[in-house]
Amino acid sequence: VPRGSRKLNSTNDLFLFTDATSHSREIDEWLSGDPAELYSIARQWLEVFRSCGDDVNELMHDGYPTACLSGAAFGYINVLKSRVNVGFFMGAFLDYPQSLLEGSGKRMRHVKLRPESNVDSGALNELVYAPYADMKDRLPL
């Protein structure tokens, strides 16, 4: 569970989409890709994003599934050649005590998942929920 987050100046700093929907068939089709071993991992973690709340919406952006809250992107799944990235658009602003997050960009962070390596599923579940909760705090809903 995040200990708090650094705030941005405004909601203008968020990555917003107007075409996110409650469920995307395009994402479902993408999830049936090959190699099956990697897309199975992607399906598992996309379901965790989807289960964060009834208000989660989604779309394909730059070729990968993106999870949003009121159109504000908070997470994504990307299948690469030998791994799956579970990413967080505002991950740099999370005060998350686990060492799962990687990346050095201004805002984004990700977790690399490989079929042959074990991940602390409990910690990653918490981490997936953290940017959703953080986004709820950022948005004037």
Secondary structure, DSSP 4 states (H G I P E B T S, - for coil): ----BPPPS-GGGS-B-S--BSS-HHHHHHTT-SSHHHHHHHHHHHHHHHTT-TTEEEEEETTEEEEEETTEEEEEEEE-SS-EEEEETTGGGB---SS--B--SSS-EEEEE-TTS---HHHHHHHHHHHHHHHHHHS--
